[in-house]
Amino acid sequence: MSFPGLPWRLKGEMLQTVRLVSVAAARKFVPDDVRILHVLPGFTLGGLTLARYRPGSTLSYHELIATCALTFRGTAVGAWISHIYVDDPRSLRAGRRMFGLPKEMAAFSWEDETVSVRQRGRLLCAAHWTARDGWLPVPLGIPVLGTVDGDRRHFRAEGEALVRPARARLHVSDAAPFLPLGLEGASMAFCTDDLDLRFADVKVLA
């Protein structure tokens, strides 16, 4: 099955949680030649992202992203995505072949501020959040590192969104391979509306 080439555009809404992640836990998911950025002694930064991309996007689909660390290789800095799930096979192929992301298929249930994600009938995670009043327009620049067949990839999502803080509670099941990252429980979070992200290029790192 083919997939759309670059550039990509994703429009919709997103919940982003932010958590400190043990470097020891993150290291199990990050290749040895990619270094982990410490934000506190023994800790890096990660979190879970839940997104739904609406018509007007290159593809319309749902997505769950587990970010395990902030990383760098040479001068390239980016989030390292250890696990990522989508409900569109074209997005899966693009993620694996073009962006260097380990996408897998999953099923999503999204009702207002409650989302659950299942794979082969087993719950991976569920989230519920409460957003505060007042949207703030925010420019976005999100760098990511990935890998395809041993080649390290680097790309950046540029765009904007209306953002407001939220309080989220996450349940991560024993069936989720990202459970060791410790991303469950109450979490600082941000939710977005009018999300508009653009992906112009993917670079292969030397």
C-alpha positions in Angstrom: 0.0 0.0 0.0 1.4 3.4 -1.0 1.5 6.5 1.2 1.6 10.2 0.5 5.1 11.7 0.2 6.3 14.9 1.7 5.3 17.6 2.5 2.8 16.4 5.1 0.2 18.5 6.9 -1.7 17.4 10.0 -4.7 19.4 11.3 -6.8 18.6 14.3 -6.5 18.4 18.1 -4.1 16.9 20.6 -3.4 16.2 24.2 0.2 16.3 25.3 1.4 15.1 28.7 4.8 15.9 30.1 6.6 13.7 32.6 10.1 13.2 33.9 11.4 9.8 32.7 14.2 7.8 34.3 17.2 7.8 32.0 17.8 4.1 32.9 14.2 3.3 31.7 14.5 5.3 28.6 17.9 3.8 27.7 16.3 0.5 27.0 14.5 2.0 24.0 17.1 4.4 22.6 20.0 3.1 20.4 23.5 3.3 21.9 24.7 5.8 19.3 22.0 8.3 20.3 22.7 10.2 23.4 20.0 11.1 26.0 19.7 14.6 27.3 19.4 14.9 31.1 17.1 17.6 32.3 17.7 16.6 36.0 20.3 14.2 37.3 19.2 10.7 36.2 16.1 12.0 34.4 15.1 13.1 30.9 11.8 14.4 29.6 9.0 12.3 28.0 5.3 12.0 27.8 2.2 10.6 26.0 0.6 12.3 23.1 -3.0 11.6 21.9 -4.0 13.2 18.6 -6.8 13.1 16.1 -6.2 14.6 12.6 -9.2 15.8 10.8 -10.1 16.4 7.1 -7.7 18.9 5.7 -4.8 16.8 6.8 -2.6 14.7 4.5 -4.3 11.8 6.1 -7.1 11.7 8.7 -6.4 9.3 11.6 -5.8 8.9 15.3 -2.4 8.6 17.0 -0.9 7.6 20.3 2.8 8.5 20.8 5.0 7.5 23.7 8.1 9.8 23.9 10.7 8.2 26.1 13.5 10.9 26.0 15.0 14.0 24.7 18.0 12.9 22.6 20.7 14.1 20.3 23.1 12.7 17.7 25.8 15.0 16.6 24.1 18.4 16.3 20.7 17.0 15.7 18.4 17.2 18.7 14.9 15.7 19.0 12.4 13.7 20.9 12.8 9.9 20.7 9.5 8.1 20.1 9.8 4.6 21.5 6.2 3.5 20.7 3.5 4.9 18.4 0.1 3.7 17.3 -2.2 4.8 14.5 -5.5 3.5 12.9 -4.5 4.1 9.3 -2.3 1.7 7.4 -1.0 4.4 5.1 0.2 6.4 8.1 1.8 3.2 9.5 3.8 2.7 6.3 4.8 6.4 6.0 6.0 6.3 9.6 8.1 3.2 9.2 9.5 3.9 5.7 9.8 7.7 5.6 9.9 9.2 9.2 11.7 6.4 11.0 8.9 5.8 13.5 8.0 2.3 14.8 4.2 2.7 14.1 1.8 -0.1 14.9 -1.9 -0.4 14.3 -4.4 0.1 17.2 -8.1 1.0 17.7 -9.1 4.3 19.2 -12.2 5.4 21.1 -12.4 9.2 21.5 -15.3 10.8 23.3 -14.9 14.5 24.3 -12.1 14.5 26.9 -11.8 10.7 27.3 -9.8 8.4 25.1 -8.9 4.7 25.1 -6.5 2.8 22.8 -6.6 -0.9 22.2 -4.5 -3.3 20.2 -5.8 -6.7 19.2 -8.6 -6.2 21.8 -6.3 -5.4 24.7 -6.3 -2.1 26.4 -3.0 -0.2 26.0 -3.9 3.0 27.8 -6.8 5.3 28.7 -6.8 9.0 29.3 -9.2 11.6 30.8 -8.4 15.2 31.1 -9.9 18.5 32.2 -8.8 21.7 30.4 -8.7 25.1 31.9 -10.5 28.1 30.3 -8.7 30.4 27.9 -6.9 29.4 24.7 -3.5 30.9 23.8 -2.2 30.9 20.2 1.3 29.2 20.3 3.8 28.6 17.5 5.1 25.1 17.5 8.5 23.6 16.5 8.8 19.9 17.3 12.1 18.1 16.4 12.1 14.3 16.3 14.8 11.7 15.8 14.0 8.3 14.4 15.5 5.3 12.5 14.9 3.3 9.3 16.9 0.1 8.7 19.8 1.5 10.8 19.7 5.0 9.2 19.0 7.7 11.8 16.4 10.2 10.6 15.7 13.8 11.8 12.7 15.9 11.0 10.8 18.8 12.4 7.1 19.6 12.6 6.4 23.4 12.3 3.1 25.0 12.9 0.8 26.6 15.4 -2.2 25.7 17.6 -4.5 27.2 20.2 -3.2 25.8 23.5 -4.5 25.7 27.1 -3.2 23.8 30.2 -5.0 20.7 31.4 -4.9 18.2 34.2 -4.8 14.6 32.8 -5.0 11.2 34.4 -3.5 8.3 32.4 -4.0 4.6 32.9 -1.3 2.5 31.2 -2.1 -1.2 31.2 0.2 -4.2 31.8 -0.2 -5.0 28.1 1.5 -1.7 27.0 5.2 -2.1 26.1 5.8 1.5 27.2 4.6 0.7 30.8 8.3 0.8 32.1 8.5 4.5 31.2 6.3 5.4 34.1 4.0 7.7 32.2 0.7 6.8 34.0 -1.1 8.6 36.8 -1.8 12.3 37.2 0.2 14.5 34.8 0.7 18.0 33.8 -0.7 18.4 30.3 -1.6 20.7 27.5 -4.5 20.3 25.0 -4.7 22.0 21.7 -7.3 23.0 19.2 -6.9 24.3 15.6 -3.6 22.3 15.5 -1.8 22.8 12.2 1.5 21.0 11.8 3.6 20.9 8.6 6.5 18.4 7.8 8.6 19.6 4.9 11.6 17.3 5.0 13.2 14.2 6.6 17.0 14.2 6.8 19.2 11.1 6.9 22.0 11.6 9.4 25.5 10.7 8.6 
